[in-house]
Amino acid sequence: MDIRIEPIREEHIEGFHAALDSVARERLYLTMHEAPPLEETRKFHLGNIEKGVPAFVALDGDKVVGWCDATSSPRTALAHHATVGMGIIDGYRQQGIGTRLLSAVIESARAKGLHHLYLGVYRQNVLAQTLYKKLGFVETGVEPKFYQMPDGSYEDDIIMWLPLAVPDPSN
Ligand SMILES: CC(C)(COP(=O)(O)OP(=O)(O)OC[C@H]1O[C@@H](n2cnc3c(N)ncnc32)[C@H](O)[C@@H]1OP(=O)(O)O)[C@@H](O)C(=O)NCCC(=O)NCCS
């Protein structure tokens, strides 16, 4: 399978929205159980593209089959780090696409001068945690029963972070 990893552009937004909706509707991995309205998604991504937010899509031909981004808060005390979000649609997982997407985001975040990346992941999502650890993320804590699942049960939040080697401005 010839999968391309590219920075998200305006023409990918509709495909991104469909991919997000598909993963969200599985109700197993993401905190939203359907995608937000397309226009909201479009506005969000156009803003990100303008700001140079690290954000990549995986493409099978013209079809968006996965995404990974690292978004920062505009608040001054929080702007030095970013939170990672990602997903690959069913049928494309465990083929190295997540590794390629997250590697691209890490490289872009480092080049942008971000100091570290954060994420939260369901305890049961072992595959995602394996990927994050493989690329250097370290578990920093647990928020017990942070997520409520569709059947009413709870899932712990595993918090992970990746310090980035930021170039020293005095060198
Ligand atoms: C989690 C996810 C992003 C990982 O992406 P992926 O493309 O499936 O992962 P990769 O193929 O790059 O595999 C990454 C590593 O996971 C490990 N892995 C593969 N299969 C595994 C399995 N069944 N169980 C545990 N670890 C596994 C391997 O170590 C692999 O690296 P390696 O092949 O170099 O050894 C993807 O599966 C996904 O989108 N899942 C649903 C949505 C989701 O969980 N999003 C993240 C929410 S926090």
The ligand as an ORCA input file, in Angstrom:
! r2SCAN-3c Opt
* xyz 0 1
  C      -3.205      3.995     17.905
  C      -2.895      4.206     16.436
  C      -2.792      5.702     16.118
  C      -1.533      3.541     16.131
  O      -1.239      3.698     14.774
  P      -0.889      2.415     13.894
  O      -0.622      2.857     12.509
  O      -1.955      1.392     14.089
  O       0.454      1.937     14.621
  P       1.799      1.380     13.941
  O       1.463      0.364     12.880
  O       2.658      2.511     13.562
  O       2.401      0.542     15.178
  C       3.044      1.177     16.243
  C       3.610      0.133     17.184
  O       2.590     -0.482     17.916
  C       3.026     -1.800     18.264
  N       1.946     -2.715     17.958
  C       1.513     -3.151     16.756
  N       0.484     -3.979     16.928
  C       0.240     -4.049     18.275
  C      -0.715     -4.709     19.073
  N      -1.664     -5.495     18.555
  N      -0.677     -4.517     20.427
  C       0.261     -3.746     20.986
  N       1.188     -3.077     20.257
  C       1.174     -3.237     18.926
  C       4.277     -2.101     17.521
  O       5.358     -1.961     18.439
  C       4.296     -1.013     16.494
  O       5.577     -0.605     16.142
  P       6.553     -1.600     15.305
  O       5.715     -2.194     14.222
  O       7.650     -0.712     14.789
  O       7.027     -2.602     16.285
  C      -3.983      3.560     15.519
  O      -4.003      2.154     15.734
  C      -5.367      4.150     15.740
  O      -5.703      5.131     15.122
  N      -6.189      3.555     16.629
  C      -7.556      4.025     16.871
  C      -7.630      5.508     17.296
  C      -6.706      5.810     18.447
  O      -6.461      4.971     19.298
  N      -6.198      7.054     18.481
  C      -5.309      7.482     19.546
  C      -6.099      7.963     20.708
  S      -5.053      8.435     22.072
*
